[in-house]
Amino acid sequence: MILLLVNFLAFRYSLRLDLTENQIFSLSPQSQAVVQKLQQPVKIWVFENNPNPADRELLENYRRQGTEFSYEFVDPQLRLSIAEQFKVQSIGEVHIEAGTKRKLLQVVNNQQRLTESSVTNGLELIQSNRTPKVYFLQGHGEASLTATERGLSQLNEALGQKNYEVTPLTLAAATGIPSEAEIIVIAGAKRNLLPEEAQALKTYLEAGGNLLILLEARTSTGLDELFRDWGVVLDNRVAIDGSGNGRLIGLGPATSLVTTYGDHPITKDLGTGISLFPLARSIDLQPVTGVTQTPLVITNEKSWAEANPEKQPLVFEQATDKLGPLNLAVALSRPAAASSARESRLVIFGNATFATNGWFEQQLNKDLILNAIGWLGQQDHQTLSIRPKSAANRRIILNPFQYLLLGWTALVIIPLAGFTTAGVLWWRRR
Protein backbone atom coordinates (compact mmCIF):
# COMPACT_ATOMS: atom_id res chain seq x y z
CA MET A 1 0.00 0.00 0.00
CA ILE A 2 2.80 2.42 0.90
CA LEU A 3 4.57 1.66 -2.40
CA LEU A 4 1.37 2.37 -4.33
CA LEU A 5 0.94 5.69 -2.51
CA VAL A 6 4.57 6.68 -3.18
CA ASN A 7 4.23 5.83 -6.89
CA PHE A 8 0.98 7.78 -7.16
CA LEU A 9 2.51 10.89 -5.56
CA ALA A 10 5.61 10.59 -7.73
CA PHE A 11 3.46 10.42 -10.87
CA ARG A 12 1.18 13.28 -9.77
CA TYR A 13 3.87 15.60 -8.40
CA SER A 14 7.08 15.06 -10.33
CA LEU A 15 10.33 16.46 -8.93
CA ARG A 16 13.47 16.91 -10.99
CA LEU A 17 16.90 17.82 -9.66
CA ASP A 18 19.62 19.05 -11.98
CA LEU A 19 22.91 18.26 -10.24
CA THR A 20 25.17 19.26 -13.14
CA GLU A 21 27.62 22.05 -12.35
CA ASN A 22 26.30 24.43 -15.05
CA GLN A 23 22.64 23.38 -14.74
CA ILE A 24 22.73 22.33 -18.39
CA PHE A 25 19.40 20.47 -18.14
CA SER A 26 17.49 23.39 -16.57
CA LEU A 27 16.11 26.65 -17.92
CA SER A 28 17.85 29.88 -17.00
CA PRO A 29 16.16 32.08 -14.36
CA GLN A 30 15.23 34.56 -17.13
CA SER A 31 13.37 31.89 -19.12
CA GLN A 32 11.59 30.58 -16.05
CA ALA A 33 10.37 34.08 -15.19
CA VAL A 34 9.06 34.66 -18.73
CA VAL A 35 7.04 31.43 -18.74
CA GLN A 36 5.66 31.99 -15.26
CA LYS A 37 4.46 35.50 -16.20
CA LEU A 38 2.58 34.51 -19.37
CA GLN A 39 -0.76 36.31 -19.43
CA GLN A 40 -2.40 34.12 -22.07
CA PRO A 41 -1.99 30.63 -23.53
CA VAL A 42 1.05 30.37 -25.79
CA LYS A 43 1.76 27.32 -27.93
CA ILE A 44 4.79 26.28 -29.94
CA TRP A 45 4.28 24.14 -33.03
CA VAL A 46 7.23 22.13 -34.34
CA PHE A 47 6.60 20.91 -37.91
CA GLU A 48 8.95 17.96 -38.10
CA ASN A 49 8.35 14.35 -39.13
CA ASN A 50 11.08 12.99 -36.86
CA PRO A 51 11.07 14.95 -33.55
CA ASN A 52 14.44 15.41 -31.92
CA PRO A 53 14.59 14.24 -28.26
CA ALA A 54 16.65 17.31 -27.27
CA ASP A 55 14.01 19.66 -28.69
CA ARG A 56 11.27 17.77 -26.88
CA GLU A 57 13.15 17.90 -23.58
CA LEU A 58 13.73 21.66 -23.93
CA LEU A 59 10.05 22.34 -24.57
CA GLU A 60 9.08 20.03 -21.73
CA ASN A 61 11.25 22.13 -19.41
CA TYR A 62 9.21 25.17 -20.44
CA ARG A 63 5.92 23.32 -19.94
CA ARG A 64 6.87 22.46 -16.36
CA GLN A 65 7.32 26.15 -15.54
CA GLY A 66 3.84 27.41 -16.38
CA THR A 67 0.34 26.21 -17.21
CA GLU A 68 -0.08 28.77 -20.01
CA PHE A 69 2.65 27.17 -22.12
CA SER A 70 2.15 24.17 -24.38
CA TYR A 71 3.77 22.62 -27.44
CA GLU A 72 3.04 20.09 -30.15
CA PHE A 73 5.09 18.23 -32.73
CA VAL A 74 3.34 17.95 -36.09
CA ASP A 75 4.24 15.93 -39.16
CA PRO A 76 3.33 18.41 -41.94
CA GLN A 77 3.01 15.61 -44.49
CA LEU A 78 0.36 13.82 -42.44
CA ARG A 79 -1.54 16.83 -41.04
CA LEU A 80 -1.74 19.05 -44.09
CA SER A 81 -4.55 21.24 -42.77
CA ILE A 82 -2.52 22.48 -39.78
CA ALA A 83 0.56 22.99 -41.95
CA GLU A 84 -1.50 25.10 -44.35
CA GLN A 85 -2.84 27.24 -41.49
CA PHE A 86 0.72 28.19 -40.55
CA LYS A 87 1.84 28.41 -44.21
CA VAL A 88 4.67 25.98 -43.59
CA GLN A 89 7.23 26.05 -46.40
CA SER A 90 9.74 23.46 -45.22
CA ILE A 91 10.28 20.63 -42.78
CA GLY A 92 11.67 21.84 -39.45
CA GLU A 93 9.82 25.14 -39.13
CA VAL A 94 8.99 26.15 -35.56
CA HIS A 95 6.05 28.53 -35.08
CA ILE A 96 4.76 30.24 -31.96
CA GLU A 97 1.09 31.09 -31.46
CA ALA A 98 -0.71 33.32 -28.95
CA GLY A 99 -4.34 34.16 -29.58
CA THR A 100 -4.58 35.33 -33.19
CA LYS A 101 -0.85 36.10 -33.47
CA ARG A 102 1.49 33.65 -35.15
CA LYS A 103 5.21 33.98 -35.79
CA LEU A 104 7.92 31.84 -37.35
CA LEU A 105 10.45 31.20 -34.60
CA GLN A 106 13.24 29.34 -36.39
CA VAL A 107 13.94 26.36 -38.65
CA VAL A 108 15.53 23.32 -37.03
CA ASN A 109 17.63 20.69 -38.77
CA ASN A 110 20.46 18.28 -37.98
CA GLN A 111 22.93 21.16 -37.58
CA GLN A 112 20.67 23.69 -35.85
CA ARG A 113 18.45 22.55 -32.99
CA LEU A 114 15.89 24.50 -31.01
CA THR A 115 17.57 26.89 -28.55
CA GLU A 116 16.46 28.35 -25.25
CA SER A 117 17.34 31.84 -26.46
CA SER A 118 15.05 31.64 -29.50
CA VAL A 119 12.14 30.17 -27.51
CA THR A 120 12.33 32.72 -24.69
CA ASN A 121 12.74 35.68 -27.04
CA GLY A 122 9.83 34.34 -29.07
CA LEU A 123 7.66 34.20 -25.96
CA GLU A 124 8.42 37.85 -25.25
CA LEU A 125 7.93 39.03 -28.81
CA ILE A 126 4.59 37.29 -29.30
CA GLN A 127 3.23 39.18 -26.28
CA SER A 128 4.73 42.55 -27.12
CA ASN A 129 3.16 45.23 -29.29
CA ARG A 130 6.17 47.56 -29.13
CA THR A 131 8.97 47.87 -31.66
CA PRO A 132 11.71 49.95 -29.97
CA LYS A 133 13.70 52.04 -32.43
CA VAL A 134 17.48 52.13 -32.19
CA TYR A 135 19.45 54.66 -34.23
CA PHE A 136 23.12 54.09 -35.02
CA LEU A 137 25.02 57.33 -35.60
CA GLN A 138 27.01 57.52 -38.85
CA GLY A 139 29.32 60.04 -40.47
CA HIS A 140 32.30 60.04 -38.10
CA GLY A 141 34.00 56.76 -39.00
CA GLU A 142 31.61 54.65 -36.91
CA ALA A 143 31.26 50.93 -37.50
CA SER A 144 28.64 50.26 -40.19
CA LEU A 145 25.67 47.91 -39.97
CA THR A 146 26.99 45.81 -42.86
CA ALA A 147 28.60 42.35 -42.93
CA THR A 148 32.17 43.67 -43.08
CA GLU A 149 35.04 42.72 -40.79
CA ARG A 150 34.50 45.76 -38.57
CA GLY A 151 30.76 45.89 -39.20
CA LEU A 152 27.84 45.38 -36.83
CA SER A 153 25.68 43.05 -38.93
CA GLN A 154 25.67 40.35 -36.23
CA LEU A 155 24.50 42.86 -33.65
CA ASN A 156 21.95 44.23 -36.12
CA GLU A 157 20.55 40.73 -36.72
CA ALA A 158 20.40 39.96 -32.99
CA LEU A 159 18.50 43.18 -32.33
CA GLY A 160 16.04 42.33 -35.09
CA GLN A 161 15.37 38.99 -33.44
CA LYS A 162 14.52 40.85 -30.23
CA ASN A 163 12.00 43.07 -32.06
CA TYR A 164 14.15 46.20 -32.30
CA GLU A 165 14.03 48.39 -35.40
CA VAL A 166 17.57 49.43 -36.30
CA THR A 167 18.18 52.53 -38.45
CA PRO A 168 21.38 54.43 -39.36
CA LEU A 169 21.33 58.14 -38.50
CA THR A 170 23.46 60.84 -40.12
CA LEU A 171 22.77 63.63 -37.67
CA ALA A 172 24.45 66.39 -39.69
CA ALA A 173 22.10 65.70 -42.62
CA ALA A 174 18.97 65.34 -40.49
CA THR A 175 16.71 68.05 -39.11
CA GLY A 176 17.38 66.73 -35.60
CA ILE A 177 17.14 63.61 -33.53
CA PRO A 178 13.98 61.66 -34.49
CA SER A 179 11.28 61.96 -31.84
CA GLU A 180 10.74 58.18 -31.86
CA ALA A 181 14.40 57.41 -31.12
CA GLU A 182 14.41 55.34 -27.95
CA ILE A 183 18.13 54.59 -28.07
CA ILE A 184 21.01 56.20 -29.95
CA VAL A 185 24.26 54.28 -30.43
CA ILE A 186 27.65 55.77 -31.23
CA ALA A 187 29.79 52.77 -32.17
CA GLY A 188 33.47 53.52 -32.60
CA ALA A 189 33.49 57.11 -33.89
CA LYS A 190 36.99 57.97 -35.16
CA ARG A 191 36.43 61.69 -35.69
CA ASN A 192 34.95 64.42 -33.52
CA LEU A 193 31.25 65.11 -33.76
CA LEU A 194 30.34 68.62 -34.85
CA PRO A 195 29.53 70.96 -31.93
CA GLU A 196 25.90 71.10 -33.06
CA GLU A 197 25.69 67.30 -33.09
CA ALA A 198 27.24 67.04 -29.65
CA GLN A 199 24.78 69.59 -28.28
CA ALA A 200 21.83 67.79 -29.87
CA LEU A 201 22.87 64.53 -28.18
CA LYS A 202 23.38 66.30 -24.86
CA THR A 203 19.90 67.83 -25.06
CA TYR A 204 18.38 64.49 -26.10
CA LEU A 205 19.96 62.76 -23.13
CA GLU A 206 18.88 65.42 -20.65
CA ALA A 207 15.28 65.12 -21.85
CA GLY A 208 15.08 61.42 -21.00
CA GLY A 209 16.94 59.92 -23.93
CA ASN A 210 19.10 56.82 -23.82
CA LEU A 211 22.61 56.81 -25.24
CA LEU A 212 25.12 53.99 -25.81
CA ILE A 213 28.69 55.01 -26.61
CA LEU A 214 31.32 52.50 -27.74
CA LEU A 215 34.71 54.21 -27.73
CA GLU A 216 37.94 53.45 -29.54
CA ALA A 217 41.33 53.73 -27.81
CA ARG A 218 43.24 56.96 -28.34
CA THR A 219 40.45 58.72 -30.27
CA SER A 220 38.40 61.82 -29.53
CA THR A 221 34.64 62.14 -29.98
CA GLY A 222 33.95 65.79 -29.25
CA LEU A 223 31.61 64.83 -26.40
CA ASP A 224 33.77 66.23 -23.61
CA GLU A 225 31.03 68.47 -22.20
CA LEU A 226 28.54 65.59 -22.10
CA PHE A 227 31.05 63.36 -20.31
CA ARG A 228 31.85 66.12 -17.81
CA ASP A 229 28.15 66.59 -16.95
CA TRP A 230 27.91 62.87 -16.09
CA GLY A 231 31.20 62.65 -14.18
CA VAL A 232 32.94 60.55 -16.85
CA VAL A 233 36.71 60.86 -17.29
CA LEU A 234 38.25 58.97 -20.22
CA ASP A 235 41.77 57.57 -20.11
CA ASN A 236 43.61 57.72 -23.43
CA ARG A 237 45.95 54.87 -22.49
CA VAL A 238 45.42 51.28 -23.65
CA ALA A 239 44.34 48.63 -21.15
CA ILE A 240 46.90 45.81 -20.81
CA ASP A 241 46.09 42.42 -19.26
CA GLY A 242 49.22 41.34 -17.41
CA SER A 243 47.71 38.17 -15.95
CA GLY A 244 48.66 36.06 -18.95
CA ASN A 245 45.23 34.37 -18.96
CA GLY A 246 44.59 35.38 -22.53
CA ARG A 247 47.55 33.35 -23.78
CA LEU A 248 45.60 30.17 -23.01
CA ILE A 249 43.23 31.04 -25.87
CA GLY A 250 45.73 32.72 -28.15
CA LEU A 251 45.22 36.35 -27.11
CA GLY A 252 47.90 38.97 -26.55
CA PRO A 253 48.18 41.28 -23.52
CA ALA A 254 46.44 44.14 -25.37
CA THR A 255 43.18 42.15 -25.25
CA SER A 256 41.64 42.34 -21.80
CA LEU A 257 40.09 39.09 -20.61
CA VAL A 258 37.47 40.09 -18.04
CA THR A 259 35.68 37.93 -15.47
CA THR A 260 34.60 40.61 -12.96
CA TYR A 261 31.41 42.65 -13.36
CA GLY A 262 29.60 45.32 -11.40
CA ASP A 263 26.31 45.00 -9.54
CA HIS A 264 23.82 46.15 -12.18
CA PRO A 265 20.83 44.77 -14.16
CA ILE A 266 23.06 44.61 -17.25
CA THR A 267 25.54 42.25 -15.60
CA LYS A 268 23.57 40.58 -12.81
CA ASP A 269 23.44 37.14 -14.46
CA LEU A 270 26.91 37.05 -16.03
CA GLY A 271 28.58 35.49 -12.98
CA THR A 272 32.30 35.05 -13.61
CA GLY A 273 31.98 34.40 -17.33
CA ILE A 274 34.54 35.72 -19.79
CA SER A 275 34.26 38.80 -22.01
CA LEU A 276 36.98 40.05 -24.35
CA PHE A 277 38.00 43.65 -25.10
CA PRO A 278 40.84 44.24 -27.59
CA LEU A 279 42.65 47.60 -27.38
CA ALA A 280 40.27 49.03 -24.79
CA ARG A 281 40.56 52.24 -22.79
CA SER A 282 39.59 52.68 -19.16
CA ILE A 283 36.88 54.96 -17.80
CA ASP A 284 37.09 56.81 -14.49
CA LEU A 285 34.13 58.23 -12.59
CA GLN A 286 33.84 61.40 -10.54
CA PRO A 287 30.76 61.78 -8.31
CA VAL A 288 28.05 64.09 -9.68
CA THR A 289 24.96 65.06 -7.69
CA GLY A 290 21.91 63.19 -8.92
CA VAL A 291 23.82 60.77 -11.16
CA THR A 292 23.90 57.06 -10.31
CA GLN A 293 27.21 55.61 -11.50
CA THR A 294 27.97 51.88 -11.73
CA PRO A 295 31.10 50.21 -13.14
CA LEU A 296 30.07 47.31 -15.39
CA VAL A 297 33.27 45.68 -16.64
CA ILE A 298 36.33 45.54 -14.38
CA THR A 299 39.78 44.20 -15.25
CA ASN A 300 41.92 42.11 -12.91
CA GLU A 301 44.52 43.40 -10.47
CA LYS A 302 47.41 42.53 -12.81
CA SER A 303 46.15 44.90 -15.51
CA TRP A 304 47.27 48.44 -16.17
CA ALA A 305 46.68 51.38 -18.53
CA GLU A 306 49.68 51.58 -20.87
CA ALA A 307 50.82 54.96 -22.19
CA ASN A 308 53.10 53.48 -24.85
CA PRO A 309 51.58 50.23 -26.17
CA GLU A 310 54.01 50.09 -29.13
CA LYS A 311 57.01 49.37 -26.92
CA GLN A 312 58.24 45.82 -26.38
CA PRO A 313 58.17 44.17 -23.99
CA LEU A 314 55.12 45.62 -22.30
CA VAL A 315 55.90 46.30 -18.64
CA PHE A 316 54.23 48.53 -16.10
CA GLU A 317 56.02 51.85 -15.50
CA GLN A 318 54.98 53.82 -12.46
CA ALA A 319 55.77 57.21 -14.02
CA THR A 320 53.54 56.93 -17.09
CA ASP A 321 51.13 54.02 -16.57
CA LYS A 322 48.14 53.47 -14.30
CA LEU A 323 47.78 50.29 -12.27
CA GLY A 324 44.48 48.34 -12.41
CA PRO A 325 41.83 47.20 -11.78
CA LEU A 326 40.35 49.38 -14.54
CA ASN A 327 36.75 50.13 -15.49
CA LEU A 328 36.18 49.25 -19.16
CA ALA A 329 32.44 50.01 -19.10
CA VAL A 330 30.08 52.06 -16.94
CA ALA A 331 26.33 52.58 -16.64
CA LEU A 332 24.88 55.92 -15.53
CA SER A 333 21.38 57.24 -14.89
CA ARG A 334 19.66 60.28 -13.43
CA PRO A 335 16.17 61.82 -13.35
CA ALA A 336 15.30 63.38 -16.69
CA ALA A 337 14.66 67.07 -17.06
CA ALA A 338 11.35 66.31 -18.76
CA SER A 339 8.76 65.36 -16.15
CA SER A 340 7.13 62.83 -18.48
CA ALA A 341 10.32 60.78 -18.87
CA ARG A 342 11.34 58.16 -16.32
CA GLU A 343 15.06 58.82 -16.33
CA SER A 344 18.00 59.46 -18.61
CA ARG A 345 20.35 56.53 -19.15
CA LEU A 346 23.89 56.40 -20.49
CA VAL A 347 26.18 53.40 -21.03
CA ILE A 348 29.79 53.80 -22.10
CA PHE A 349 32.17 51.04 -23.18
CA GLY A 350 35.85 51.78 -23.54
CA ASN A 351 35.90 49.56 -26.60
CA ALA A 352 33.87 49.18 -29.79
CA THR A 353 35.58 46.16 -31.35
CA PHE A 354 34.06 43.70 -28.87
CA ALA A 355 30.62 44.26 -30.46
CA THR A 356 31.75 43.96 -34.10
CA ASN A 357 31.53 40.94 -36.39
CA GLY A 358 33.83 38.15 -35.26
CA TRP A 359 34.05 39.41 -31.69
CA PHE A 360 30.30 39.73 -31.08
CA GLU A 361 29.76 35.99 -30.60
CA GLN A 362 32.84 35.51 -28.41
CA GLN A 363 32.10 34.44 -24.83
CA LEU A 364 29.85 37.01 -23.07
CA ASN A 365 30.37 39.89 -25.53
CA LYS A 366 26.93 39.35 -27.07
CA ASP A 367 25.28 39.27 -23.66
CA LEU A 368 26.88 42.51 -22.57
CA ILE A 369 25.92 44.60 -25.57
CA LEU A 370 22.37 43.22 -25.84
CA ASN A 371 21.79 43.60 -22.11
CA ALA A 372 23.07 47.17 -22.26
CA ILE A 373 20.66 48.04 -25.08
CA GLY A 374 17.81 46.33 -23.24
CA TRP A 375 18.49 48.37 -20.11
CA LEU A 376 18.83 51.60 -22.09
CA GLY A 377 15.44 50.91 -23.65
CA GLN A 378 14.07 51.05 -20.11
CA GLN A 379 12.56 47.62 -20.61
CA ASP A 380 13.99 46.14 -17.44
CA HIS A 381 11.55 43.23 -17.71
CA GLN A 382 13.04 42.17 -21.04
CA THR A 383 14.89 38.90 -21.18
CA LEU A 384 18.64 39.19 -21.21
CA SER A 385 20.70 37.37 -23.76
CA ILE A 386 20.79 33.67 -22.84
CA ARG A 387 23.95 31.76 -23.64
CA PRO A 388 23.83 28.06 -24.47
CA LYS A 389 25.03 25.89 -21.61
CA SER A 390 27.69 23.25 -21.88
CA ALA A 391 29.08 20.68 -19.54
CA ALA A 392 32.24 21.68 -17.72
CA ASN A 393 35.39 20.16 -19.16
CA ARG A 394 36.79 17.83 -16.49
CA ARG A 395 39.33 15.99 -18.63
CA ILE A 396 42.79 15.55 -17.13
CA ILE A 397 45.64 16.23 -19.54
CA LEU A 398 48.82 14.39 -18.54
CA ASN A 399 52.34 15.25 -19.60
CA PRO A 400 54.65 12.37 -20.69
CA PHE A 401 56.17 11.94 -17.21
CA GLN A 402 52.73 11.80 -15.53
CA TYR A 403 51.50 9.35 -18.17
CA LEU A 404 54.52 7.07 -17.56
CA LEU A 405 54.15 7.32 -13.78
CA LEU A 406 50.45 6.43 -13.99
CA GLY A 407 51.24 3.43 -16.16
CA TRP A 408 53.94 2.12 -13.82
CA THR A 409 51.66 2.69 -10.82
CA ALA A 410 48.76 0.75 -12.33
CA LEU A 411 50.72 -2.08 -13.95
CA VAL A 412 53.69 -2.55 -11.58
CA ILE A 413 53.61 -0.70 -8.26
CA ILE A 414 50.04 -1.52 -7.13
CA PRO A 415 50.18 -5.22 -8.16
CA LEU A 416 53.65 -5.56 -6.58
CA ALA A 417 52.34 -3.98 -3.36
CA GLY A 418 49.47 -6.46 -3.35
CA PHE A 419 51.71 -9.47 -3.87
CA THR A 420 54.14 -8.21 -1.19
CA THR A 421 51.30 -7.77 1.34
CA ALA A 422 49.94 -11.22 0.55
CA GLY A 423 53.43 -12.73 0.92
CA VAL A 424 53.98 -11.08 4.31
CA LEU A 425 50.59 -12.28 5.59
CA TRP A 426 51.28 -15.83 4.39
CA TRP A 427 54.70 -15.84 6.06
CA ARG A 428 53.31 -14.63 9.40
CA ARG A 429 50.58 -17.29 9.44
CA ARG A 430 52.97 -20.24 8.91
Buried (B, 14 or more C-beta within 10 A) or exposed (E): EEEEEEEEEEEEEEEEEEEEEEEEBBBBEBBBBBBEEBEEEBBBBBBBEEBBEEBBEBBEBBBBBBEBBBBEBBBBEEEEEBBEEBEBEEBBBBBBBBEEEBEBBBBBEEEEBBBBBBBBBBBBBBBEEEEBBBBBBBBBEBBBBEEEEBBBBBBBEBBEBBBBEBEEBEBBEEEEBBEEBBBBBBBBBEEBBBEEBBEBBBBBBBBBBBBBBBBBBEBBBBBEEBBEBBBBEBBEBBBBBBBEBBEEEEBEBBBBBBBBBBEBBBBEBBEEBBBBBBBBBBBBBEEBEEBEBBBBBBBBEBBBBBBEBEEEEBEBEEEEBBEBBBBBBBBBBBBBEEEEBEEBBBBBBBBBBBBBBEBBEEBBBBBBBBBBBBBBBBBEEBBBBBBEBEEEEEEEEEEEEEEEEEEEEEEEEEEEEEEEEEEEEEEEEE
